[in-house]
C-alpha cells in the first residue's frame, strides 16, 4: 500500500472512523453521489460499499496508479457503482512526472454532479495555488446545498503554541507565504495553512463552513476529533452582490494572517 495504515487492523479502524464522520457528521445518505479526491488504497471506501444503495454512487480520483489499480481490482469488480480514475496531476512528492499542473486541473465531472465531496490528506500535500484550484473545483462539482469534508493542518494560535512543544508530530517551520512546510527540498511532503487564509478561500467559493472546525491531534492537542483538522462546509447559492464588507473582511483577514505569520516565525527561529 502506498499510503496510510500498513496493517489490516489499522486499515479497518481508520475506515470505520471515517465512515462515522461521513454518515454522522456529514449526514451522507445511501442514495447520494459521492466524490473522493485522493481515494488512495480505499481504506475509507470499503464500508461504503454496503451503505450506498443503487441510486447512490462513488467516484474516486487519485494521482498514484498503484492505488487506483488496487481499488479497481478489489472494489470496482464487485461493486461497479464504485469507480476509480487515475488523474495524471503533478505532485513533487507523490507524482513528480505528472502531466498536468494541479493549479490548472479541472475535475473530469460536470457542474453540480455530487452531493458530497471529500478530500482527506490531500491539502496537507499541496501548495497554495493548487489548494485554491482544487477548492474551486470542489465548489463547481458540488450541488447547491451539497457538502464537503476536507482535512488540513491549520495554523492558528492553538496549533502554533503546540508547535513550540515536543508534542507536535509535524514540524511546519518553513514559510511559503500563507503555506508552511516541513521540508524545503520536498515541500509537498507536508503542508499547513493559516486558518484565516483557508477561511477566506471558502468564502471566495461560496462554501459555508459549518462550525465548529474539528481540530486534530497533529499539533499535540489533548482534545481532538481526528489526527488532522477537519472542515465541513456546505455550498451556498451563488452570491449576487459584493459590497464594501468584502473589502473590509479581506483587510481583517490580512491583518490576522500577518499576526499568525509573526507568531510562526518566532517558532521557526526558536527551532534553530
N, C-alpha and C positions, 0 to 999 in steps of 0.2 A: 504494500500500500504506500502511496506517495505522500499522504498527508494524514494528520490526526492519529488516533489511537492505533497501536500496533498489535494489541491483544484483543481477543474476542470480547472479554468481559468489559473492557473499557469502551470498545466499539459499541457494544449493546447499551451500556449505561449512558453514553453520550447521545445515542439515538433516542433513548427513552426521555432524556432530559429535554431535547428539543421538540419531541412530539408533544410534550406537555405545553411548551411555550406556544407552539403552533395552534393547538386546539383550545387551550385555556386562556392564555394571554392575548393571542391574536384572533381567536374565535374562528379558526378555519372550519368551514363546513364541508361535508362529504361531497357536495355537488359542485364545488368551486374549482376554478382553474388556477393552478399554482406554477410560478416560475422560480426556480432555484438557480441563482447565478453563483457559480463556484460549487457545483454539486459534488466535486471530489470523488470519493470512492463509495458514496451512497450511504454513509453511516447515519445520516439524518433522513433517509428516504425509506428504508425498509418498512417501518411501522405504518407508513402512509399507504402502502400497497393494499392493506386490508381496510383502510379508512376511507380513501377517496372512492366514491361509487362510480358507476358507469357514466353518469353525467359529468363527473369531475375529471380532471386530467393533471398531469405533472410534466413539466419541461425542465430539463437540467442543462446548464451550459457550463463548460469548463475549458481551460486552456491547456490541460495536461492530458495527453492521449491515453495514457495507461488507465486513468480514472474513468474516462468515457468508455473505453473498451470493456473494462471490468463491469461497469454498471449495465452496459448494453447486453453483455453476455449473461449476467446473473439476475437482472431485473426485467429488462425490456422483453426478453424472450418469453417470460412467463406472464408479464403484465404489459401488454402492448400500449396501454394508455400512458405508460411512463416512458418518456423518450429522453435521450441524452445526445447533445450535439457538441462536437469539438469546435471551438472558435479559436482561430489562429491569431490571438492577440498577444502582442509582445509584453513580456514582464521580465525584467532582467534577472529576477530570482527564479521564477518557475518556467518561463518560456522565452529565453533571450533571443531566439531566432524567429519569433513570431512575425507574421507578415503585416499585421495591422497595428496602428497606434491605438492604445486604449482611449486616448483623448479625442479620437475621431470615429470610434467604432459605434455602429448602430446595431442594436439587438435585432436578430432576424425574425421579428414579430410585428404585426400591425399595431396601430394605436389602440389603446384600451382593450387589450387582449386578455388581461389577467385580473383576478380578484385579489390575489395575494402574491407578493414577491419577497423573496428572502435572499439576503447576502450575508453569510457568516464567514468570518476570517477572509474577507475579500478586501475591504477598505483598510485593513491592517497590513496590507501588502501593496498599496498603490499610492502614487504621488498625487499632489493636489489637483492638477488639471485633469488627471484620469478619473479621480473620485468625482469631480464635478460632472464630467461627461456621463459616467455611469449613473449618477443620481438623476440626471436629466432624462436618461433613457428609462430608468425605473418609473419616473413620473409619466413618461409618454405611454408606456405599455400597460400601466395600471388603469383600470376602470375608475371613473369618478366615484369616490366613496370607498374604493379598494384600499388595502393597507399593505405596508411593507415593514419588514423586520430586518434591521441592519446592525451588525456589530462593529465596534470601534475600540481603539484605545483613545479615550477622550482626556485632553489636558484641561484641568481646572484646578482650583485651589486645593481640593482634596487630593487629587492624584499627584500633583506636583509635590505636595507635602509628603505623600507616600514615597515618592522617588528620592527623597532625602534620607530615607532609611534603607536598611539592607533587606527589607521585606519585599521590595519590588522585583517582579520576575522579568520585567522588560526595561532596559536602561535606554530611554529615548533622550539622548544627550546632545544630539547634533541638529541644529536648526536649519530648516529649508523653508523659511517663511512661516506660514501657518502650519506647516508639517514638520514633525520632529522624527528623526530616525535613529536607529541604534548603531548602524554601520555605514560609514561614508562610502566604502567601496562596494557595498551591496545594500543600497538604501531600501529596496523593496522587501528585504527580509523581515522588517518590522517597521511600521509607520504609525504615528499617532497624530492627532489633530486637536487644536484648540477648540474647545466646545463651542465657543461663540462663532467661530468660523463655520462649523458644521451646522449650527442652528440657522445661520444666515443663508446657507445653501438650501436647506429645507424650505425656508420661507420663499426663496427665489423661485423654487419649482413647485410651489403650491402644495407642499407636503406638511400637513399639520401634525406636529409631534404630540402624541398622547402622553401627557405627564403621568407619573414621573419617569425620567430616564432611569433605566435599571442598571446601576453602576456595578462593575465587576470586581473581582478579587485580584486582578493582574498587578495592581499597584500596592498590594498589601492591606486592602480594606478587610476589616473583620466582619462587616455586614455587607452582603452582596447577593445577587441572584445567580450569576454565572461567572465564568472566568473573564470574558470580555464585557465591555459596556454594551447594552442593548437599547436601541431606539425603535419604538413602534410609532408609525406615522400613518395618517390617512390622506388620500389625495382629495384636495378640495376642488370645487369648481374653479375654472379659470378666473383670474382677477380681471376686472374691467376698468378699475381706476387705480392710479398710482399717485398718491398725494404727497405732501411735504413730510408726512410721518415716515415714509420710506427712507427719505434722505436723513432724517433725524436718527432713525434707528441704525442706519449704516454708520453714522458718526459714533453712536454709543457702542456699537459692536467693535469699531476700530479702536476705541479707547480701551475697552476691556481686553482686546487681543494684545494691545501694547503692554497692558498690565501683566497678563499671563506670560508674555514673552520675556519680560524683565525678570519675573519670578523663575522662569525656566532657565534663563541664562545664569542666574545665581546658583542653580542646582548643577548645571554643567561646569561652572567654574569651580565649585566645591569638589567635583569628582576628579579634577585634575591633580 
